[in-house]
Amino acid sequence: MTKKAARNERYVQKGFGLKKQIKGLLQNDYHSGMVDALREADHKVVFGDVTVRLAKDFGFCYGVDRAVDLAYETREHFPDKTLYITNEIIHNPYVNRRLVELGVRFLGGEYALNDVTSDDVVILPAFGVTTEEMAQLLDIECVLVDTTCGSVMNVWRRVRQYVKEGRTSVIHGKYAHEETRATSSRATEEGCHYLVVRDKAEAQLVCDYIRQSPGCPTREGLQAQFATAASSGFDPEQHLGHIGLANQTTMLSTESLEIAEMLGEAVRDRYGEDERFRSFDTICSATQDLQDAALELGRQGDMDLLLVVGGYNSSNTSHLIEIGAEFCPSYHIDSASEILSENELRHQALDEKQTTVTRDWLPAGPITIGITAGASTPNRTVGEVVERLLEVRKIDPRDYLEIARSPAALPMAH
């Protein structure tokens, strides 16, 4: 066997051809009869005095589906191997808990990279891994199963093109997010640099510096501002003359486009040259679909409140809350268990790092509630939220619609 063939056997991206074998397990873990019923009713059902509106697009995207399928196939293909994953496969507590129950070990907690041997299998999550992590794993010569989302890889290609052109990559994202860390590691190849801006306010600081506007940050001030969000050795005097913009794929699309326009104008104002700035919209299409569907839900104008379901560390879910908050009270919950009662809801407020409990969150009388979910949220979790919502209002949904009764369908709440 050639060295290349041996490496291909130890690096898997396309699965193991075991979709039929894992279909039943996936159905049991992620299917929801409630969600099916809501879809069949054109995403709107009136349950007594509670009207539930389900967004037209919500939940698992193609990249997440692929990552979860590939993780389950990996367990099926290697029943006797030790399986590790470098981080959460996606930002959803239920999905990650199920992987632990299937025997997958998470690195970074109880297990470390030096526990991995060449006999083991390591799953790379949908966010990807940094170039440093990849190099370490290749040195171990374990089997690697790569579930990195294609949209993330598209960003990497853009950033590597910026590197070839000698540009600094300005990344609209959250610098501590796994995806942005993986992307920024590729922006430092061949001695290039990166700068991560979280929002328009941070982007404006960069624009002011480029223009050398009155009152703009000093060189040292900008370095201090982005001390944890820039590459080692980043010098704004040297590294903001030729830049390329990239995005964490799950950021708010409208804001990414505005930041691109801001930076482009600043560079043109300073240098008068278009070629000094490059930008490509790398927000993934699924993220855009979820955001568009949340906007559509809000613009219908009849929601009393919106529940957004997703992991509390999920970037794309947090942006759905931003959209919903423009129209009505909006609450980010990660599961049905956060609906404590008709009077109390545990949720995470926008830009907060911990949950809080809100009282009297559910108005009495006739009410219309919107439901949407982040790209890492399975149908099962969405269905459980709807069921729990109706349960605290003492409504049995079976009085109003037919719920599919298959072995995989969820039992209704009582």
C-alpha positions as CSV (number, residue, x, y, z in Angstrom):
1,M,0.0,0.0,0.0
2,T,1.3,3.5,-0.9
3,K,1.8,6.1,1.8
4,K,-1.0,8.2,0.2
5,A,-3.4,5.2,0.2
6,A,-2.5,4.4,3.8
7,R,-3.3,8.0,4.8
8,N,-6.6,8.0,2.9
9,E,-7.6,5.0,5.0
10,R,-6.9,7.0,8.1
11,Y,-8.8,10.1,7.0
12,V,-12.5,9.8,6.3
13,Q,-14.8,12.6,5.1
14,K,-17.5,10.8,3.1
15,G,-18.8,8.3,5.6
16,F,-18.8,4.5,5.7
17,G,-21.9,3.6,3.7
18,L,-23.9,2.8,6.8
19,K,-26.9,5.1,6.5
20,K,-29.4,2.2,6.5
21,Q,-27.8,0.7,9.6
22,I,-28.1,3.9,11.7
23,K,-31.4,5.1,10.4
24,G,-33.5,3.6,13.2
25,L,-31.2,5.0,15.9
26,L,-31.3,8.5,14.3
27,Q,-35.1,8.3,14.1
28,N,-35.3,7.4,17.7
29,D,-32.9,10.1,18.8
30,Y,-34.0,13.0,16.7
31,H,-37.5,12.5,15.2
32,S,-40.6,14.3,16.5
33,G,-44.2,13.4,15.6
34,M,-45.2,16.8,16.9
35,V,-43.0,18.7,14.5
36,D,-44.2,16.5,11.6
37,A,-47.8,17.3,12.6
38,L,-47.1,21.1,12.7
39,R,-45.4,21.0,9.3
40,E,-48.4,19.1,7.8
41,A,-50.7,21.8,9.2
42,D,-48.7,24.5,7.3
43,H,-46.7,25.4,10.4
44,K,-49.6,26.8,12.4
45,V,-52.0,25.0,14.8
46,V,-54.5,26.5,17.2
47,F,-54.6,24.5,20.5
48,G,-57.5,25.9,22.4
49,D,-56.4,29.4,23.4
50,V,-52.8,28.9,22.3
51,T,-51.8,29.3,18.7
52,V,-48.4,27.9,17.8
53,R,-46.6,29.2,14.8
54,L,-43.5,27.2,13.7
55,A,-41.0,29.0,11.5
56,K,-40.8,27.7,7.9
57,D,-37.1,27.0,8.3
58,F,-35.6,25.9,11.6
59,G,-33.3,23.4,13.2
60,F,-30.8,21.0,11.7
61,C,-29.1,22.3,8.6
62,Y,-27.3,20.1,6.0
63,G,-23.9,20.5,7.6
64,V,-25.2,19.5,11.1
65,D,-27.2,16.5,9.6
66,R,-24.0,15.4,7.9
67,A,-21.9,15.7,11.1
68,V,-24.3,13.8,13.2
69,D,-24.8,11.1,10.6
70,L,-21.1,10.7,10.2
71,A,-20.5,10.5,14.0
72,Y,-23.2,7.7,14.3
73,E,-21.7,5.9,11.3
74,T,-18.3,6.1,12.9
75,R,-19.6,4.4,16.1
76,E,-21.3,1.7,13.9
77,H,-18.1,1.1,11.8
78,F,-15.7,1.0,14.8
79,P,-17.7,-0.8,17.5
80,D,-14.6,-1.9,19.4
81,K,-12.4,1.1,18.9
82,T,-11.9,4.0,21.4
83,L,-13.6,7.1,19.9
84,Y,-12.7,10.6,20.7
85,I,-14.0,14.0,19.5
86,T,-11.9,17.2,19.8
87,N,-14.8,19.4,20.9
88,E,-18.6,19.5,20.9
89,I,-19.7,18.2,17.5
90,I,-22.3,21.0,17.3
91,H,-23.6,23.4,19.9
92,N,-26.5,21.3,21.2
93,P,-26.4,19.7,24.7
94,Y,-28.8,16.8,23.8
95,V,-26.7,15.8,20.7
96,N,-23.4,15.9,22.6
97,R,-24.9,14.0,25.5
98,R,-26.1,11.3,23.1
99,L,-22.6,10.9,21.8
100,V,-21.2,10.4,25.3
101,E,-23.9,7.8,25.8
102,L,-22.7,6.1,22.6
103,G,-19.2,5.9,24.1
104,V,-17.5,8.9,22.5
105,R,-14.9,10.6,24.7
106,F,-14.6,14.4,24.6
107,L,-11.1,15.8,24.5
108,G,-10.3,18.8,26.7
109,G,-12.0,17.6,29.9
110,E,-11.4,14.2,31.4
111,Y,-9.4,13.2,28.3
112,A,-6.5,14.9,26.7
113,L,-4.8,14.7,23.3
114,N,-1.9,12.7,24.8
115,D,-4.4,10.0,25.7
116,V,-5.0,9.3,22.0
117,T,-3.0,6.5,20.3
118,S,-2.6,5.4,16.7
119,D,-5.2,2.6,17.4
120,D,-7.9,5.2,18.2
121,V,-10.4,7.1,16.1
122,V,-10.9,10.9,16.5
123,I,-13.9,12.8,15.2
124,L,-13.3,16.4,14.0
125,P,-16.4,18.5,14.7
126,A,-18.6,20.5,12.3
127,F,-16.7,23.7,13.3
128,G,-13.4,22.2,12.2
129,V,-10.1,22.3,14.1
130,T,-7.1,24.6,14.1
131,T,-4.1,23.9,11.9
132,E,-2.1,23.2,15.1
133,E,-4.6,20.6,16.3
134,M,-4.7,19.0,12.9
135,A,-0.9,18.7,12.8
136,Q,-0.8,17.0,16.2
137,L,-3.5,14.5,15.2
138,L,-1.7,13.7,12.0
139,D,1.5,13.0,14.0
140,I,-0.4,10.5,16.2
141,E,-1.5,8.7,13.0
142,C,-4.9,7.8,14.4
143,V,-8.0,7.5,12.2
144,L,-9.5,10.9,11.6
145,V,-13.2,11.3,10.7
146,D,-13.7,14.8,9.5
147,T,-17.3,16.2,9.9
148,T,-16.2,19.9,9.2
149,C,-19.0,21.7,7.5
150,G,-18.5,22.6,3.8
151,S,-19.5,26.2,4.4
152,V,-16.7,26.5,7.0
153,M,-14.2,25.0,4.5
154,N,-15.4,27.6,2.0
155,V,-14.3,30.3,4.4
156,W,-10.9,28.6,4.8
157,R,-10.5,28.7,1.0
158,R,-11.2,32.4,1.0
159,V,-8.8,33.1,3.8
160,R,-6.0,31.1,2.2
161,Q,-6.5,33.1,-1.0
162,Y,-6.0,36.3,1.1
163,V,-2.8,34.7,2.5
164,K,-1.6,34.1,-1.1
165,E,-2.3,37.8,-1.8
166,G,-0.4,38.9,1.3
167,R,-3.6,40.3,2.9
168,T,-4.6,40.5,6.6
169,S,-7.8,38.7,7.2
170,V,-10.4,40.7,9.1
171,I,-12.9,38.1,10.4
172,H,-16.4,39.1,11.5
173,G,-17.0,36.6,14.3
174,K,-16.5,35.7,17.9
175,Y,-12.8,35.2,18.6
176,A,-13.3,32.4,21.1
177,H,-15.7,30.4,18.9
178,E,-14.3,27.1,17.7
179,E,-15.0,28.0,14.1
180,T,-13.3,31.4,14.2
181,R,-10.3,29.9,16.0
182,A,-10.0,27.3,13.2
183,T,-10.4,29.9,10.5
184,S,-7.9,32.4,12.1
185,S,-5.3,29.7,12.4
186,R,-5.3,29.4,8.6
187,A,-5.0,33.2,8.2
188,T,-1.5,33.2,9.8
189,E,0.1,30.9,7.2
190,E,3.1,32.4,5.3
191,G,3.5,35.1,7.9
192,C,0.1,36.8,7.4
193,H,-2.1,38.1,10.1
194,Y,-5.7,38.3,11.3
195,L,-8.0,40.6,13.3
196,V,-11.4,39.4,14.6
197,V,-14.2,42.0,14.9
198,R,-17.4,41.0,16.8
199,D,-19.7,43.7,15.6
200,K,-20.1,47.0,13.9
201,A,-18.8,48.9,16.9
202,E,-15.5,47.1,16.8
203,A,-15.4,47.4,13.0
204,Q,-15.8,51.2,13.4
205,L,-12.7,51.4,15.5
206,V,-10.8,49.7,12.7
207,C,-12.3,52.0,10.1
208,D,-11.4,55.0,12.2
209,Y,-7.8,53.8,12.5
210,I,-7.5,53.1,8.7
211,R,-8.8,56.6,7.9
212,Q,-6.8,58.2,10.7
213,S,-10.0,60.0,11.7
214,P,-9.8,62.6,14.5
215,G,-9.9,60.8,17.9
216,C,-9.2,57.4,16.3
217,P,-7.4,54.8,18.4
218,T,-3.6,55.0,18.5
219,R,-1.6,52.1,17.3
220,E,-1.0,50.9,20.8
221,G,-4.7,51.5,21.7
222,L,-5.9,49.4,18.8
223,Q,-3.5,46.6,19.7
224,A,-4.7,46.7,23.3
225,Q,-8.4,46.7,22.2
226,F,-7.9,43.5,20.1
227,A,-5.2,41.9,22.3
228,T,-7.0,38.6,22.5
229,A,-8.6,38.9,19.0
230,A,-5.6,39.4,16.7
231,S,-2.6,37.3,15.6
232,S,0.6,37.5,17.4
233,G,2.7,40.4,16.1
234,F,-0.3,42.2,14.5
235,D,0.7,45.8,13.9
236,P,-2.1,48.1,12.6
237,E,0.4,50.4,11.0
238,Q,1.7,47.5,8.8
239,H,-1.2,45.1,8.5
240,L,-4.3,47.1,7.6
241,G,-3.1,48.4,4.2
242,H,-4.3,45.3,2.3
243,I,-7.2,43.4,3.9
244,G,-9.7,40.8,3.1
245,L,-13.0,40.2,5.0
246,A,-14.3,36.8,6.0
247,N,-17.1,35.8,8.3
248,Q,-17.8,33.2,10.9
249,T,-20.6,31.4,9.0
250,T,-23.2,31.8,11.7
251,M,-23.1,35.6,12.2
252,L,-25.9,37.9,11.5
253,S,-25.9,38.3,7.7
254,T,-27.1,41.9,7.6
255,E,-24.4,43.0,10.0
256,S,-21.7,41.1,8.0
257,L,-22.7,42.9,4.8
258,E,-22.7,46.3,6.6
259,I,-19.2,45.6,8.0
260,A,-17.9,44.8,4.5
261,E,-19.3,48.1,3.3
262,M,-17.8,50.0,6.2
263,L,-14.3,48.5,5.8
264,G,-14.3,48.9,2.0
265,E,-15.2,52.6,2.3
266,A,-12.5,53.2,4.9
267,V,-9.8,51.6,2.7
268,R,-11.0,53.6,-0.4
269,D,-11.1,56.8,1.7
270,R,-7.5,56.3,2.9
271,Y,-5.9,54.9,-0.3
272,G,-8.3,55.5,-3.1
273,E,-7.6,51.9,-4.4
274,D,-10.3,49.2,-4.6
275,E,-7.8,46.4,-4.9
276,R,-6.5,47.0,-1.3
277,F,-9.8,45.5,0.0
278,R,-11.5,42.2,-0.8
279,S,-14.7,40.8,0.6
280,F,-16.8,37.6,0.1
281,D,-20.1,36.9,1.8
282,T,-19.3,33.6,3.5
283,I,-22.5,33.4,5.7
284,C,-23.8,29.9,5.0
285,S,-27.0,29.6,3.1
286,A,-28.7,27.6,5.9
287,T,-27.9,30.3,8.4
288,Q,-29.4,32.8,6.0
289,D,-32.6,30.6,5.6
290,L,-33.1,30.5,9.4
291,Q,-32.7,34.2,9.7
292,D,-35.1,34.9,6.8
293,A,-37.7,32.5,8.3
294,A,-37.4,34.3,11.7
295,L,-37.9,37.6,10.0
296,E,-41.0,36.2,8.1
297,L,-42.4,34.9,11.4
298,G,-42.0,38.3,13.0
299,R,-43.4,40.3,10.1
300,Q,-46.6,38.4,10.3
301,G,-47.3,40.7,13.2
302,D,-49.4,38.5,15.4
303,M,-46.9,36.9,17.8
304,D,-47.2,37.7,21.5
305,L,-43.8,36.0,22.2
306,L,-41.1,33.9,20.5
307,L,-39.3,30.9,21.8
308,V,-35.9,30.3,20.2
309,V,-34.6,26.8,20.9
310,G,-30.9,26.0,20.8
311,G,-27.7,25.5,22.7
312,Y,-26.7,28.5,24.9
313,N,-23.3,28.6,23.2
314,S,-24.8,28.5,19.7
315,S,-23.9,31.6,17.7
316,N,-26.5,31.2,15.0
317,T,-29.2,30.7,17.7
318,S,-28.2,34.0,19.4
319,H,-28.8,35.9,16.2
320,L,-32.3,34.5,15.9
321,I,-33.0,36.0,19.3
322,E,-31.7,39.4,17.9
323,I,-34.1,39.2,15.0
324,G,-37.1,38.1,17.2
325,A,-36.5,40.8,19.7
326,E,-37.3,43.4,17.0
327,F,-40.9,42.2,17.0
328,C,-41.9,40.8,20.4
329,P,-40.6,39.4,23.7
330,S,-38.2,36.6,22.7
331,Y,-36.6,34.0,24.9
332,H,-33.6,31.7,24.2
333,I,-34.0,28.3,25.8
334,D,-32.0,25.1,25.2
335,S,-34.7,22.5,26.0
336,A,-38.2,21.9,27.2
337,S,-36.9,21.6,30.8
338,E,-36.4,25.4,30.9
339,I,-40.1,25.9,30.9
340,L,-40.4,25.6,34.6
341,S,-44.1,26.4,34.8
342,E,-46.7,28.7,33.4
343,N,-45.3,31.4,35.6
344,E,-41.5,30.8,35.4
345,L,-39.2,30.4,32.4
346,R,-35.4,29.8,32.7
347,H,-33.6,31.3,29.7
348,Q,-30.4,33.1,28.6
349,A,-30.7,36.7,27.7
350,L,-28.9,38.1,24.7
351,D,-25.1,38.6,25.3
352,E,-25.4,37.1,28.7
353,K,-23.3,34.1,29.8
354,Q,-25.7,32.6,32.3
355,T,-29.3,31.8,32.5
356,T,-31.9,33.8,34.4
357,V,-35.5,33.1,35.5
358,T,-38.3,35.3,34.2
359,R,-41.7,35.3,36.0
360,D,-45.1,35.9,34.4
361,W,-43.5,35.2,31.0
362,L,-46.6,33.5,29.6
363,P,-49.6,35.9,29.3
364,A,-53.1,34.6,30.2
365,G,-55.9,34.3,27.7
366,P,-55.6,33.8,23.9
367,I,-51.9,33.9,22.9
368,T,-49.9,33.3,19.7
369,I,-46.4,31.9,20.3
370,G,-43.7,31.6,17.6
371,I,-41.2,28.8,17.7
372,T,-37.9,28.6,15.9
373,A,-34.6,26.8,16.5
374,G,-30.9,27.1,15.7
375,A,-29.2,25.0,13.1
376,S,-27.9,22.6,15.8
377,T,-31.3,21.8,17.3
378,P,-32.9,18.5,16.5
379,N,-36.6,18.2,15.8
380,R,-37.0,16.1,18.9
381,T,-36.0,19.0,21.1
382,V,-38.3,21.4,19.2
383,G,-41.2,19.0,19.6
384,E,-40.6,18.6,23.3
385,V,-40.7,22.4,23.8
386,V,-44.1,22.6,22.1
387,E,-45.4,19.7,24.2
388,R,-44.1,21.2,27.4
389,L,-45.6,24.6,26.5
390,L,-49.0,23.1,26.0
391,E,-48.6,21.0,29.2
392,V,-48.2,24.0,31.4
393,R,-51.3,25.4,29.9
394,K,-53.1,22.1,30.6
395,I,-53.8,21.4,26.9
396,D,-53.6,18.0,25.4
397,P,-52.5,18.5,21.8
398,R,-54.1,15.2,20.7
399,D,-57.5,16.9,21.1
400,Y,-56.5,19.2,18.2
401,L,-54.4,17.2,15.8
402,E,-53.3,13.7,14.8
403,I,-49.9,12.9,16.1
404,A,-48.0,10.2,14.2
405,R,-47.8,7.0,16.3
406,S,-44.6,5.3,15.2
407,P,-42.1,3.6,17.4
408,A,-39.9,6.7,16.9
409,A,-42.6,9.2,17.8
410,L,-42.3,11.0,21.1
411,P,-44.8,10.2,23.9
412,M,-47.0,13.2,24.5
413,A,-46.5,15.1,27.7
414,H,-49.1,14.6,30.5
